[in-house]
Amino acid sequence: MDAFYYLAHCALRSRLLRDTGFLEELLADPAKQQEWLHAAALETATLCGLKPEHRHAEILSTFCQVFPHEIAGRPALIVDTPEAQKATHCHYVAAFRGADGALRYYTLEHSHSAGEAALCGWSAEGRHSLYEFVPVPQGMTYQQVAAFTDAIEKIERRRQAVELRPPLV
């Protein structure tokens, strides 16, 4: 199993889905954010068969950064993951509650196409969706994060427009 894939797609997401109020706890407490990263990295190292003497859990959590942000007017967490080298490795992860109160979990994934990253999302049921391709971010700058969150906000507006559309009769 690929450790960097598992970290962003499974380990970070699973606790958010399992514990309803966990996102709000993370948003309120920066120390908990670091604990979350470390626990996800440890789970990743264990499930991927990485040896304890390699200290991969510490390495994985050290190269990840989590910080509060705002997406679509809602408090959010952005995770900057280790530099994406292969398709499906993530550049960034975003978690927040949508207008309907449901957890939103987006990933910006390295793609097979040069210069492009795939903006994807995960549903609570574990369904992975590809929304669009965007330019590959070049480092963790305000402009790169803003481009990521702007793309997510565009998707959220589309989602809301579809939900507000009256049913066809």
Backbone as ProteinMPNN parsed JSONL, in Angstrom:
{"seq_chain_A": "MDAFYYLAHCALRSRLLRDTGFLEELLADPAKQQEWLHAAALETATLCGLKPEHRHAEILSTFCQVFPHEIAGRPALIVDTPEAQKATHCHYVAAFRGADGALRYYTLEHSHSAGEAALCGWSAEGRHSLYEFVPVPQGMTYQQVAAFTDAIEKIERRRQAVELRPPLV", "coords_chain_A": {"N_chain_A": [[0.843, -1.179, 0.0], [0.468, 2.263, -0.715], [1.92, 4.713, 1.153], [1.68, 7.564, 1.156], [-0.606, 7.962, -0.358], [-2.513, 6.613, 1.246], [-2.416, 8.12, 3.633], [-3.542, 10.721, 2.999], [-5.97, 10.065, 1.699], [-7.312, 8.231, 3.295], [-6.489, 7.879, 6.147], [-6.461, 10.516, 7.325], [-9.047, 11.324, 6.709], [-10.766, 9.374, 7.823], [-11.156, 9.617, 10.682], [-12.489, 12.048, 10.833], [-14.909, 11.415, 9.636], [-15.841, 9.39, 11.28], [-16.196, 10.475, 13.849], [-18.46, 12.684, 14.743], [-18.311, 15.367, 15.843], [-15.651, 15.96, 15.609], [-14.263, 17.553, 13.701], [-14.957, 20.149, 14.471], [-13.739, 20.216, 16.982], [-11.058, 20.098, 16.194], [-10.849, 22.504, 14.773], [-11.064, 24.293, 16.849], [-8.825, 23.872, 18.43], [-5.496, 24.098, 18.051], [-3.465, 22.363, 18.994], [-4.705, 19.893, 19.007], [-4.935, 19.531, 16.297], [-2.344, 18.902, 15.49], [-2.047, 16.506, 16.898], [-3.94, 14.976, 15.55], [-2.788, 14.835, 12.965], [-0.447, 13.415, 13.638], [-1.522, 10.996, 14.658], [-2.827, 10.038, 12.37], [-0.634, 9.693, 10.698], [0.762, 7.732, 12.117], [-1.096, 5.619, 12.016], [-1.053, 5.23, 9.26], [1.634, 4.461, 8.83], [1.67, 2.055, 10.264], [-0.357, 0.458, 8.993], [0.666, 0.347, 6.437], [2.846, -1.164, 6.726], [5.293, -0.094, 7.445], [8.425, 0.014, 9.023], [8.973, 0.399, 12.537], [11.488, 1.405, 13.315], [12.172, 3.083, 11.286], [10.807, 5.333, 11.741], [8.656, 6.47, 10.344], [6.143, 7.501, 10.921], [6.615, 9.817, 12.394], [8.043, 11.223, 10.48], [6.143, 11.48, 8.401], [4.15, 13.018, 9.733], [5.616, 15.273, 10.321], [6.188, 16.449, 7.859], [3.733, 17.256, 7.033], [1.463, 19.946, 7.2], [-1.007, 21.624, 9.003], [-3.564, 23.996, 8.856], [-5.887, 26.524, 9.897], [-8.537, 27.812, 7.886], [-10.809, 29.46, 5.632], [-13.614, 28.432, 3.835], [-16.005, 29.032, 1.463], [-17.222, 30.758, 3.262], [-17.191, 29.34, 5.601], [-15.676, 27.835, 8.5], [-12.631, 26.073, 8.035], [-10.221, 23.424, 7.553], [-7.027, 23.203, 6.18], [-4.759, 20.963, 4.828], [-1.432, 20.679, 4.149], [0.284, 18.443, 2.396], [3.014, 15.989, 2.135], [5.272, 16.62, -0.582], [3.704, 15.985, -3.594], [4.374, 13.301, -5.66], [3.527, 11.277, -7.323], [0.739, 10.186, -9.342], [-2.393, 10.515, -7.796], [-1.278, 11.078, -5.316], [-1.516, 13.606, -2.841], [-1.542, 17.163, -3.014], [-2.803, 19.07, -1.455], [-5.27, 18.925, 1.175], [-8.625, 19.519, 2.085], [-10.976, 20.194, 4.619], [-14.237, 20.746, 5.744], [-17.476, 21.949, 6.851], [-20.293, 21.783, 4.831], [-22.922, 23.941, 3.483], [-25.156, 22.512, 4.142], [-24.438, 21.297, 6.457], [-23.097, 18.924, 6.284], [-20.066, 16.986, 6.232], [-17.401, 18.063, 4.232], [-14.876, 16.914, 2.158], [-12.117, 17.489, 0.444], [-9.628, 16.847, -2.032], [-6.555, 17.747, -3.56], [-5.052, 16.4, -6.103], [-2.099, 14.985, -7.493], [-1.789, 14.476, -10.95], [-1.877, 12.291, -13.856], [-1.315, 13.782, -16.046], [1.003, 16.123, -17.224], [1.689, 19.076, -15.463], [-0.871, 19.372, -14.507], [-3.295, 19.117, -11.892], [-5.627, 17.129, -10.101], [-8.733, 18.038, -8.924], [-10.511, 16.705, -6.431], [-13.076, 14.957, -4.552], [-14.41, 13.423, -1.574], [-17.127, 11.46, -0.572], [-19.279, 10.929, 2.313], [-19.967, 8.292, 2.208], [-17.815, 7.121, 1.092], [-17.352, 7.463, -1.587], [-15.45, 8.487, -4.334], [-14.897, 11.411, -6.126], [-14.088, 13.024, -9.17], [-13.666, 16.321, -9.91], [-12.541, 18.48, -11.45], [-9.729, 19.528, -13.515], [-6.88, 21.328, -12.553], [-4.208, 23.801, -12.534], [-0.995, 22.554, -11.443], [-0.044, 23.115, -8.12], [2.569, 25.297, -7.04], [4.34, 24.935, -4.548], [3.609, 26.046, -1.157], [1.89, 28.613, -1.089], [0.125, 31.668, -0.46], [-1.363, 32.359, -2.735], [-1.554, 29.892, -4.074], [-3.029, 28.308, -2.279], [-5.314, 29.879, -2.188], [-6.208, 29.571, -4.84], [-6.864, 26.845, -4.782], [-8.909, 26.813, -2.782], [-10.733, 28.564, -3.987], [-11.503, 27.073, -6.233], [-12.796, 24.962, -4.947], [-14.913, 26.373, -3.758], [-16.315, 27.116, -6.039], [-17.255, 24.624, -6.876], [-18.873, 24.023, -4.684], [-20.833, 26.024, -4.971], [-22.025, 25.174, -7.349], [-23.0, 22.712, -6.451], [-24.892, 23.553, -4.556], [-26.663, 24.922, -6.225], [-27.731, 22.829, -7.719], [-28.982, 21.366, -5.676], [-30.953, 23.173, -4.947], [-32.563, 23.306, -7.117], [-35.784, 22.796, -8.448], [-37.565, 19.642, -8.433], [-37.923, 17.658, -11.421], [-40.995, 17.214, -13.008]], "CA_chain_A": [[0.0, 0.0, 0.0], [1.213, 3.509, -0.832], [1.735, 5.463, 2.4], [1.21, 8.931, 0.939], [-2.0, 7.848, -0.78], [-3.331, 6.229, 2.397], [-2.462, 9.221, 4.584], [-4.481, 11.768, 2.6], [-7.268, 9.564, 1.26], [-7.963, 7.364, 4.28], [-6.19, 8.093, 7.567], [-6.94, 11.83, 7.77], [-10.495, 11.409, 6.495], [-11.563, 8.408, 8.593], [-11.547, 10.131, 11.999], [-13.475, 13.102, 10.613], [-16.189, 10.769, 9.341], [-16.244, 8.524, 12.395], [-16.52, 11.263, 15.03], [-19.239, 13.805, 14.214], [-17.859, 16.676, 16.296], [-14.189, 16.036, 15.61], [-13.803, 18.7, 12.913], [-15.104, 21.347, 15.303], [-12.674, 20.143, 17.99], [-9.808, 20.456, 15.527], [-10.876, 23.932, 14.459], [-10.943, 25.047, 18.1], [-7.619, 23.561, 19.197], [-4.342, 23.788, 17.2], [-2.72, 21.205, 19.509], [-5.427, 18.703, 18.522], [-4.634, 19.393, 14.872], [-1.073, 18.18, 15.403], [-2.326, 15.137, 17.352], [-4.661, 14.337, 14.437], [-1.784, 14.51, 11.944], [0.445, 12.367, 14.135], [-2.284, 9.74, 14.729], [-3.038, 9.585, 10.992], [0.659, 9.221, 10.198], [1.06, 6.469, 12.794], [-1.989, 4.623, 11.41], [-0.534, 4.991, 7.913], [2.878, 3.69, 8.942], [1.33, 0.713, 10.735], [-1.099, -0.286, 7.971], [1.491, 0.186, 5.238], [3.941, -2.068, 7.039], [6.561, 0.604, 7.611], [9.067, -0.439, 10.248], [9.073, 1.448, 13.566], [12.808, 2.021, 13.385], [12.291, 4.118, 10.259], [10.117, 6.497, 12.298], [7.882, 7.091, 9.276], [5.015, 8.257, 11.465], [7.112, 11.151, 12.706], [8.407, 11.874, 9.224], [4.911, 11.862, 7.719], [3.459, 14.117, 10.414], [6.479, 16.451, 10.274], [6.102, 17.08, 6.551], [2.381, 17.763, 6.848], [1.108, 21.118, 7.986], [-2.444, 21.879, 9.005], [-3.858, 25.341, 9.325], [-7.28, 26.928, 9.705], [-8.811, 28.637, 6.719], [-12.245, 29.616, 5.441], [-14.07, 28.044, 2.503], [-17.432, 29.343, 1.295], [-17.702, 31.417, 4.472], [-17.24, 28.385, 6.712], [-14.351, 27.457, 9.0], [-12.093, 24.896, 7.349], [-8.826, 23.061, 7.769], [-6.265, 22.851, 4.983], [-3.556, 20.191, 5.142], [-0.398, 20.653, 3.125], [0.867, 17.114, 2.557], [4.341, 15.899, 1.509], [5.245, 16.942, -2.009], [3.101, 14.939, -4.417], [5.287, 12.822, -6.692], [2.858, 10.318, -8.202], [-0.706, 10.367, -9.481], [-3.219, 10.263, -6.603], [-0.706, 11.714, -4.124], [-2.18, 14.897, -2.679], [-0.846, 18.417, -2.718], [-3.554, 19.64, -0.335], [-6.537, 18.348, 1.597], [-9.469, 20.508, 2.764], [-12.138, 19.638, 5.331], [-15.133, 21.755, 6.324], [-18.894, 21.592, 6.775], [-21.013, 22.49, 3.779], [-24.099, 24.697, 3.893], [-26.124, 21.56, 4.69], [-23.887, 20.74, 7.689], [-22.361, 17.678, 6.018], [-18.626, 17.101, 6.08], [-16.84, 18.117, 2.887], [-13.475, 16.499, 2.177], [-11.58, 17.663, -0.899], [-8.203, 16.592, -2.23], [-5.951, 18.214, -4.797], [-4.189, 15.257, -6.372], [-1.191, 14.959, -8.635], [-2.436, 13.675, -11.994], [-0.999, 11.689, -14.865], [-1.001, 14.813, -17.044], [2.006, 17.086, -16.782], [1.219, 20.422, -15.187], [-2.252, 19.389, -14.022], [-3.675, 18.427, -10.664], [-7.046, 16.771, -10.112], [-9.502, 18.445, -7.755], [-11.406, 15.587, -6.154], [-13.756, 14.978, -3.264], [-14.857, 12.15, -1.017], [-18.412, 11.517, 0.122], [-19.317, 10.198, 3.587], [-20.107, 6.873, 1.883], [-16.555, 6.63, 0.54], [-17.311, 7.627, -3.053], [-14.44, 9.447, -4.771], [-15.353, 12.127, -7.319], [-13.171, 13.931, -9.843], [-14.442, 17.493, -10.304], [-11.922, 19.194, -12.559], [-8.276, 19.626, -13.507], [-6.378, 22.678, -12.303], [-2.736, 23.793, -12.589], [-0.278, 22.004, -10.282], [0.457, 24.196, -7.254], [4.019, 25.407, -6.898], [4.634, 25.274, -3.154], [2.509, 26.421, -0.265], [1.801, 30.065, -1.028], [-1.247, 32.156, -0.306], [-2.03, 32.293, -4.037], [-1.846, 28.493, -4.385], [-4.133, 27.89, -1.412], [-6.498, 30.616, -2.646], [-6.688, 28.922, -6.067], [-7.48, 25.592, -4.338], [-10.187, 27.082, -2.103], [-11.65, 29.152, -4.975], [-12.037, 25.967, -7.04], [-13.754, 24.256, -4.086], [-16.103, 27.223, -3.623], [-17.047, 27.008, -7.307], [-17.96, 23.338, -6.825], [-19.934, 24.146, -3.67], [-21.919, 26.817, -5.559], [-22.723, 24.275, -8.286], [-23.717, 21.723, -5.646], [-26.047, 24.213, -3.971], [-27.602, 25.22, -7.305], [-28.408, 21.572, -8.057], [-29.859, 21.015, -4.554], [-32.073, 24.115, -4.88], [-33.365, 23.163, -8.326], [-36.995, 21.993, -8.197], [-37.574, 18.348, -9.128], [-38.658, 17.602, -12.686], [-42.244, 16.464, -12.863]], "C_chain_A": [[0.888, 1.242, 0.0], [0.911, 4.403, 0.369], [1.187, 6.862, 2.156], [-0.221, 8.96, 0.424], [-2.878, 7.597, 0.449], [-3.481, 7.383, 3.388], [-3.553, 10.225, 4.222], [-5.879, 11.252, 2.301], [-8.016, 8.783, 2.334], [-7.733, 7.808, 5.722], [-6.69, 9.446, 8.066], [-8.462, 11.907, 7.72], [-11.29, 10.542, 7.467], [-12.014, 8.948, 9.946], [-12.593, 11.231, 11.871], [-14.86, 12.513, 10.361], [-16.73, 9.996, 10.534], [-16.77, 9.327, 13.586], [-17.167, 12.574, 14.581], [-18.71, 15.172, 14.611], [-16.358, 16.895, 16.206], [-13.662, 17.236, 14.823], [-13.875, 19.972, 13.749], [-14.061, 21.384, 16.424], [-11.344, 20.573, 17.387], [-9.741, 21.955, 15.235], [-10.635, 24.784, 15.703], [-9.59, 24.894, 18.78], [-6.45, 23.17, 18.287], [-3.523, 22.587, 17.691], [-3.377, 19.908, 19.044], [-5.158, 18.46, 17.044], [-3.343, 18.601, 14.69], [-1.239, 16.727, 15.849], [-3.007, 14.337, 16.249], [-3.685, 13.924, 13.342], [-0.902, 13.351, 12.387], [-0.278, 11.013, 14.18], [-2.52, 9.173, 13.323], [-1.743, 9.04, 10.403], [1.034, 7.891, 10.83], [0.2, 5.337, 12.225], [-1.482, 4.238, 10.021], [0.701, 4.11, 7.961], [2.593, 2.248, 9.334], [0.667, -0.109, 9.631], [-0.289, -0.522, 6.699], [2.713, -0.682, 5.495], [5.294, -1.395, 7.157], [7.146, 0.254, 8.973], [9.217, 0.704, 11.253], [10.434, 2.142, 13.593], [13.035, 3.087, 12.308], [11.602, 5.41, 10.667], [9.294, 7.237, 11.234], [6.709, 7.911, 9.804], [5.453, 9.68, 11.779], [7.456, 11.915, 11.436], [7.15, 12.352, 8.502], [4.238, 13.046, 8.399], [4.304, 15.392, 10.413], [6.337, 17.186, 8.945], [4.693, 17.552, 6.206], [2.2, 19.0, 7.716], [-0.396, 21.283, 7.894], [-2.654, 23.3, 9.508], [-5.318, 25.679, 9.042], [-7.408, 27.862, 8.504], [-10.321, 28.85, 6.675], [-12.569, 29.245, 3.999], [-15.565, 28.273, 2.454], [-18.019, 29.936, 2.573], [-17.771, 30.527, 5.692], [-15.824, 28.063, 7.182], [-13.901, 26.138, 8.38], [-10.675, 24.628, 7.83], [-8.226, 22.712, 6.414], [-5.039, 22.079, 5.468], [-2.656, 20.234, 3.919], [0.354, 19.349, 3.343], [2.266, 17.074, 1.927], [4.228, 16.096, 0.006], [4.764, 15.756, -2.838], [4.038, 14.573, -5.567], [4.594, 11.951, -7.736], [1.373, 10.66, -8.293], [-1.406, 9.814, -8.251], [-2.565, 10.725, -5.305], [-1.271, 13.126, -4.05], [-1.213, 16.042, -2.428], [-1.475, 19.02, -1.466], [-4.783, 18.792, -0.055], [-7.311, 19.47, 2.278], [-10.649, 19.786, 3.411], [-12.925, 20.781, 5.943], [-16.558, 21.232, 6.246], [-19.546, 22.44, 5.695], [-22.211, 23.229, 4.345], [-25.157, 23.797, 4.525], [-25.633, 20.917, 5.992], [-23.091, 19.46, 7.499], [-20.871, 17.961, 5.847], [-18.264, 17.129, 4.604], [-15.358, 17.784, 3.018], [-12.971, 16.526, 0.74], [-10.087, 17.358, -0.914], [-7.766, 17.234, -3.546], [-4.831, 17.238, -5.1], [-3.311, 15.459, -7.594], [-1.852, 14.073, -9.698], [-1.391, 13.092, -12.94], [-0.551, 12.717, -15.902], [-0.024, 15.829, -16.476], [1.375, 18.455, -16.574], [-0.196, 20.511, -14.659], [-2.386, 18.621, -12.706], [-5.178, 18.187, -10.731], [-7.698, 17.222, -8.811], [-10.584, 17.395, -7.55], [-12.08, 15.771, -4.803], [-14.168, 13.582, -2.871], [-16.192, 12.355, -0.321], [-18.299, 10.745, 1.433], [-19.402, 8.693, 3.347], [-18.84, 6.282, 1.28], [-16.463, 6.712, -0.97], [-16.329, 8.751, -3.392], [-14.917, 10.089, -6.063], [-14.238, 13.008, -7.86], [-13.999, 15.104, -10.352], [-13.849, 18.229, -11.494], [-10.405, 19.135, -12.431], [-7.89, 21.089, -13.365], [-4.852, 22.638, -12.416], [-2.127, 23.229, -11.302], [0.217, 23.161, -9.422], [1.979, 24.149, -7.148], [4.326, 25.876, -5.477], [3.393, 25.704, -2.399], [2.507, 27.944, -0.125], [0.339, 30.448, -0.86], [-2.008, 32.025, -1.62], [-2.412, 30.858, -4.398], [-3.029, 27.986, -3.564], [-5.416, 28.588, -1.84], [-7.068, 29.995, -3.921], [-7.405, 27.614, -5.728], [-8.85, 25.866, -3.715], [-11.192, 27.735, -3.054], [-12.292, 28.063, -5.83], [-13.065, 25.17, -6.233], [-15.039, 25.069, -3.957], [-16.956, 27.187, -4.885], [-17.86, 25.704, -7.331], [-19.111, 23.406, -5.831], [-21.109, 24.97, -4.198], [-22.722, 25.969, -6.544], [-23.568, 23.266, -7.535], [-25.003, 22.338, -5.081], [-27.098, 24.518, -5.036], [-28.39, 23.974, -7.685], [-29.385, 21.193, -6.947], [-31.086, 21.912, -4.491], [-32.99, 24.019, -6.091], [-34.603, 22.321, -8.012], [-36.96, 20.677, -8.979], [-38.36, 18.448, -10.44], [-39.894, 16.736, -12.499], [-42.683, 15.938, -14.205]], "O_chain_A": [[1.937, 1.261, 0.643], [-0.236, 4.801, 0.574], [0.304, 7.304, 2.89], [-0.972, 9.885, 0.735], [-3.871, 8.294, 0.66], [-4.568, 7.596, 3.925], [-4.4, 10.544, 5.056], [-6.867, 11.918, 2.61], [-9.242, 8.687, 2.28], [-8.693, 8.084, 6.441], [-7.291, 9.512, 9.138], [-9.086, 12.497, 8.602], [-12.377, 10.934, 7.892], [-13.169, 8.746, 10.32], [-13.488, 11.335, 12.71], [-15.864, 13.056, 10.822], [-17.939, 9.957, 10.763], [-17.702, 8.887, 14.259], [-16.479, 13.471, 14.092], [-18.666, 16.068, 13.768], [-15.85, 17.912, 16.679], [-12.698, 17.871, 15.251], [-12.947, 20.782, 13.731], [-13.559, 22.452, 16.775], [-10.593, 21.328, 18.003], [-8.703, 22.589, 15.426], [-10.065, 25.871, 15.614], [-9.24, 25.712, 19.63], [-6.404, 22.041, 17.799], [-2.946, 21.867, 16.876], [-2.689, 18.938, 18.725], [-5.153, 17.316, 16.59], [-3.266, 17.726, 13.828], [-0.65, 15.822, 15.259], [-2.693, 13.166, 16.036], [-3.742, 12.799, 12.846], [-0.639, 12.424, 11.619], [0.291, 9.997, 13.782], [-2.422, 7.963, 13.116], [-1.756, 8.038, 9.689], [1.567, 7.012, 10.153], [0.694, 4.236, 11.98], [-1.483, 3.062, 9.655], [0.805, 3.13, 7.223], [3.203, 1.323, 8.797], [1.078, -1.238, 9.362], [-0.536, -1.483, 5.97], [3.52, -0.911, 4.595], [6.328, -2.041, 6.99], [6.422, 0.206, 9.967], [9.544, 1.831, 10.881], [10.514, 3.339, 13.867], [13.965, 3.889, 12.4], [11.78, 6.45, 10.033], [9.24, 8.466, 11.222], [6.326, 8.909, 9.193], [4.745, 10.637, 11.467], [7.19, 13.112, 11.331], [7.093, 13.492, 8.042], [3.801, 13.979, 7.726], [3.751, 16.489, 10.497], [6.364, 18.416, 8.912], [4.497, 18.191, 5.172], [2.724, 19.079, 8.827], [-0.987, 21.103, 6.829], [-2.008, 23.743, 10.457], [-5.909, 25.19, 8.079], [-6.483, 28.603, 8.17], [-11.029, 28.453, 7.6], [-11.896, 29.681, 3.064], [-16.307, 27.773, 3.299], [-19.164, 29.657, 2.928], [-18.346, 30.911, 6.711], [-14.89, 28.02, 6.382], [-14.693, 25.208, 8.223], [-10.026, 25.484, 8.43], [-8.841, 22.014, 5.607], [-4.366, 22.499, 6.409], [-3.057, 19.878, 2.811], [0.997, 19.173, 4.379], [2.662, 18.026, 1.256], [3.205, 15.774, -0.598], [5.34, 14.669, -2.79], [4.443, 15.435, -6.348], [5.02, 11.893, -8.89], [0.825, 11.341, -7.425], [-1.035, 8.759, -7.736], [-3.236, 10.762, -4.274], [-1.48, 13.77, -5.078], [-0.211, 15.901, -1.727], [-0.776, 19.426, -0.538], [-5.268, 18.052, -0.911], [-6.717, 20.289, 2.978], [-11.241, 18.883, 2.82], [-12.36, 21.672, 6.578], [-16.812, 20.189, 5.642], [-19.372, 23.658, 5.651], [-22.486, 23.155, 5.543], [-25.959, 24.251, 5.341], [-26.332, 20.084, 6.57], [-22.477, 18.963, 8.443], [-20.472, 19.029, 5.381], [-18.757, 16.319, 3.819], [-14.67, 18.316, 3.889], [-13.353, 15.689, -0.078], [-9.381, 17.584, 0.069], [-8.52, 17.256, -4.52], [-3.792, 17.242, -4.441], [-3.735, 16.034, -8.597], [-2.414, 13.028, -9.367], [-0.196, 13.366, -12.832], [0.476, 12.537, -16.557], [-0.213, 16.332, -15.368], [0.614, 18.931, -17.416], [-0.684, 21.608, -14.387], [-1.696, 17.633, -12.453], [-5.91, 18.959, -11.35], [-7.266, 16.834, -7.726], [-11.463, 17.221, -8.395], [-11.695, 16.634, -4.014], [-14.265, 12.68, -3.703], [-16.367, 13.313, 0.432], [-17.342, 9.999, 1.641], [-18.962, 7.904, 4.183], [-18.786, 5.088, 0.987], [-15.586, 6.093, -1.572], [-16.379, 9.831, -2.802], [-15.302, 9.387, -6.999], [-13.529, 13.661, -7.096], [-14.929, 14.914, -11.135], [-14.562, 18.565, -12.439], [-9.865, 18.748, -11.394], [-8.494, 21.971, -13.977], [-4.262, 21.558, -12.396], [-2.675, 23.407, -10.214], [0.834, 24.092, -9.939], [2.583, 23.077, -7.166], [4.543, 27.064, -5.237], [2.285, 25.723, -2.933], [3.052, 28.491, 0.833], [-0.561, 29.642, -1.094], [-3.171, 31.622, -1.624], [-3.479, 30.63, -4.966], [-3.92, 27.318, -4.089], [-6.483, 27.975, -1.857], [-8.287, 29.902, -4.067], [-8.44, 27.305, -6.32], [-9.837, 25.227, -4.077], [-12.391, 27.482, -2.939], [-13.488, 28.121, -6.118], [-14.088, 24.751, -6.773], [-16.135, 24.513, -4.037], [-18.184, 27.223, -4.807], [-19.014, 25.695, -7.759], [-20.201, 22.905, -6.105], [-22.262, 24.652, -3.906], [-23.95, 26.036, -6.57], [-24.705, 22.987, -7.915], [-26.066, 21.72, -5.124], [-28.295, 24.387, -4.778], [-29.59, 24.055, -7.947], [-30.497, 20.747, -7.231], [-32.145, 21.479, -4.038], [-34.079, 24.592, -6.09], [-34.497, 21.264, -7.391], [-36.385, 20.614, -10.066], [-39.32, 19.209, -10.555], [-39.834, 15.66, -11.903], [-43.716, 15.277, -14.301]]}, "name": "protein", "num_of_chains": 1, "seq": "MDAFYYLAHCALRSRLLRDTGFLEELLADPAKQQEWLHAAALETATLCGLKPEHRHAEILSTFCQVFPHEIAGRPALIVDTPEAQKATHCHYVAAFRGADGALRYYTLEHSHSAGEAALCGWSAEGRHSLYEFVPVPQGMTYQQVAAFTDAIEKIERRRQAVELRPPLV"}
